[in-house]
Amino acid sequence: MIHNFNYHRATTAQEAFSLLEKFKEDYKVICGGQSLLILMRQGLVAPENLIDIKGIKEMSYINYDPKEGLKIGSTTTHREIEKSPQINKYYPVLTEMEENLASVQTRNWGTIGGNLAHGDPSSDPAPILIAMNATVKLASKEKERSLPLEDFFIDIFETALGEDELLTEIQVPILPKNSAVAYEKFNIIKNYQGIVSVAVSITMDKDGAGCKDARIVLGAAAATPLRAKEAEKILSGKKIDTKLLTKVGDKASEECDPVSDIHATETYRRALIKALTIKITNTAWEQAKATG
Ligand SMILES: Cc1cc2nc3c(=O)[nH]c(=O)nc-3n(C[C@H](O)[C@H](O)[C@H](O)COP(=O)(O)OP(=O)(O)OC[C@H]3O[C@@H](n4cnc5c(N)ncnc54)[C@H](O)[C@@H]3O)c2cc1C
């Protein structure tokens, strides 16, 4: 049963910031409610005040600029991202990810900001956005700050958001030349959170012969989305072959820190991380080569 609460609806960011300040002691922000309402119904969260930001139009947008890259307002829904022609053109991996995230109903109402602010290690957008070196903008009444998305996640369901802050924008830089990003989640229930997931971005060197830069990000493989930095180092300056891919997969499965739960054991998750890292690194490599 959901406990009683006072409902406050903000229609502008400034209105929301004032409400956050006013109810500092006991509030929860609600946007699409797709994650929060589950916790409230289970009695795990029982805020005195609910501050609804879904109606803040100024925080719902998708802007692409060939120099600055992509900016997504935090109250933008999954469905809007999925259907954006610009995202499909310049960041097709995001379109594909959204098509496989939850049901249409959830995508119609759930937002990208809510997904990230929830801090679920099995989030689909998080590993891809980290692989693309995304940053997030956090704002309060008095100040605004940006931080790399990979530093936003602190622990399971815990983020760097201060108690008077909203996540307002997600910024994705232009992908470097000769690069590609690939993503896959392994799940048992279609369009549900993955048992594990892997996102890989690869940038080829000038001659298109070797790997100049790689980012490997693992989902549901630790308390937060995790960069497999040692595995990334193995790729640096190298040309990919089966032996190298196996080393990268082995290292990623060593670096992760998965739990055993009702969905999978730790051992199984490590094996999945190895297999998916090999597969997705190869996919990103082939796609990056094809851009040259
Ligand atoms: C059936 C189902 C299937 C799902 N499948 C998937 C899946 O396959 N992959 C996946 O990644 N996700 C999945 N999800 C999760 C879904 O993506 C998220 O529930 C949704 O994106 C959350 O957005 P929301 O706007 O509904 O957030 P809310 O539920 O309103 O809020 C979630 C949390 O974020 C905080 N918050 C929200 N917006 C902001 C903001 N702008 N600034 C600061 N804090 C904020 C809230 O206080 C709350 O703590 C699924 C959810 C359901 C119900």
The ligand as a MOL file (V3000), in Angstrom:
LIG
                    3D

  0  0  0     0  0            999 V3000
M  V30 BEGIN CTAB
M  V30 COUNTS 53 58 0 0 0
M  V30 BEGIN ATOM
M  V30 1 C 7.9950 -3.1410 -16.5100 0
M  V30 2 C 9.2600 -2.3370 -16.5600 0
M  V30 3 C 10.2920 -2.7570 -17.3830 0
M  V30 4 C 11.4870 -2.0240 -17.4350 0
M  V30 5 N 12.4860 -2.4480 -18.2770 0
M  V30 6 C 13.6180 -1.7280 -18.3590 0
M  V30 7 C 14.6700 -2.1300 -19.2520 0
M  V30 8 O 14.5650 -3.0880 -20.0090 0
M  V30 9 N 15.8130 -1.3910 -19.2490 0
M  V30 10 C 15.9670 -0.2720 -18.4580 0
M  V30 11 O 17.0220 0.3800 -18.5050 0
M  V30 12 N 14.9870 0.1320 -17.6310 0
M  V30 13 C 13.8340 -0.5670 -17.5610 0
M  V30 14 N 12.8420 -0.1570 -16.7110 0
M  V30 15 C 13.0860 1.0180 -15.8900 0
M  V30 16 C 12.6100 2.2850 -16.6070 0
M  V30 17 O 13.4950 2.6340 -17.6450 0
M  V30 18 C 12.6180 3.3700 -15.6450 0
M  V30 19 O 11.6380 2.9360 -14.7430 0
M  V30 20 C 12.2340 4.7390 -16.1640 0
M  V30 21 O 13.0690 5.2100 -17.1810 0
M  V30 22 C 12.3480 5.7010 -15.0040 0
M  V30 23 O 11.9650 6.9800 -15.4310 0
M  V30 24 P 10.7750 7.7100 -14.6970 0
M  V30 25 O 10.6590 9.0450 -15.3380 0
M  V30 26 O 9.5660 6.8560 -14.6820 0
M  V30 27 O 11.4080 7.8550 -13.2400 0
M  V30 28 P 10.6800 7.8680 -11.8180 0
M  V30 29 O 10.1770 6.5170 -11.4920 0
M  V30 30 O 9.7160 8.9820 -11.7290 0
M  V30 31 O 11.9320 8.2060 -10.8900 0
M  V30 32 C 12.9710 7.2790 -10.7020 0
M  V30 33 C 14.0010 7.8550 -9.7150 0
M  V30 34 O 14.6760 8.9500 -10.2850 0
M  V30 35 C 14.4560 10.1670 -9.5510 0
M  V30 36 N 14.3180 11.2070 -10.5780 0
M  V30 37 C 13.5400 11.1350 -11.7020 0
M  V30 38 N 13.8200 12.1530 -12.5180 0
M  V30 39 C 14.7820 12.9060 -11.9060 0
M  V30 40 C 15.4950 14.0870 -12.2680 0
M  V30 41 N 15.3140 14.7040 -13.4420 0
M  V30 42 N 16.3980 14.5870 -11.3930 0
M  V30 43 C 16.6220 13.9600 -10.2090 0
M  V30 44 N 15.9910 12.8110 -9.8260 0
M  V30 45 C 15.0830 12.2990 -10.6750 0
M  V30 46 C 13.2350 9.9050 -8.6880 0
M  V30 47 O 13.2750 10.6510 -7.5080 0
M  V30 48 C 13.3710 8.4060 -8.4330 0
M  V30 49 O 14.2960 8.2040 -7.3820 0
M  V30 50 C 11.6390 -0.8520 -16.6420 0
M  V30 51 C 10.5870 -0.4120 -15.8170 0
M  V30 52 C 9.4110 -1.1470 -15.7740 0
M  V30 53 C 8.2860 -0.6520 -14.9060 0
M  V30 END ATOM
M  V30 BEGIN BOND
M  V30 1 1 1 2
M  V30 2 1 2 3
M  V30 3 2 2 52
M  V30 4 2 3 4
M  V30 5 1 4 5
M  V30 6 1 4 50
M  V30 7 2 5 6
M  V30 8 1 6 7
M  V30 9 1 6 13
M  V30 10 2 7 8
M  V30 11 1 7 9
M  V30 12 1 9 10
M  V30 13 2 10 11
M  V30 14 1 10 12
M  V30 15 2 12 13
M  V30 16 1 13 14
M  V30 17 1 14 15
M  V30 18 1 14 50
M  V30 19 1 15 16
M  V30 20 1 16 17
M  V30 21 1 16 18
M  V30 22 1 18 19
M  V30 23 1 18 20
M  V30 24 1 20 21
M  V30 25 1 20 22
M  V30 26 1 22 23
M  V30 27 1 23 24
M  V30 28 2 24 25
M  V30 29 1 24 26
M  V30 30 1 24 27
M  V30 31 1 27 28
M  V30 32 2 28 29
M  V30 33 1 28 30
M  V30 34 1 28 31
M  V30 35 1 31 32
M  V30 36 1 32 33
M  V30 37 1 33 34
M  V30 38 1 33 48
M  V30 39 1 34 35
M  V30 40 1 35 36
M  V30 41 1 35 46
M  V30 42 1 36 37
M  V30 43 1 36 45
M  V30 44 2 37 38
M  V30 45 1 38 39
M  V30 46 1 39 40
M  V30 47 2 39 45
M  V30 48 1 40 41
M  V30 49 2 40 42
M  V30 50 1 42 43
M  V30 51 2 43 44
M  V30 52 1 44 45
M  V30 53 1 46 47
M  V30 54 1 46 48
M  V30 55 1 48 49
M  V30 56 2 50 51
M  V30 57 1 51 52
M  V30 58 1 52 53
M  V30 END BOND
M  V30 END CTAB
M  END
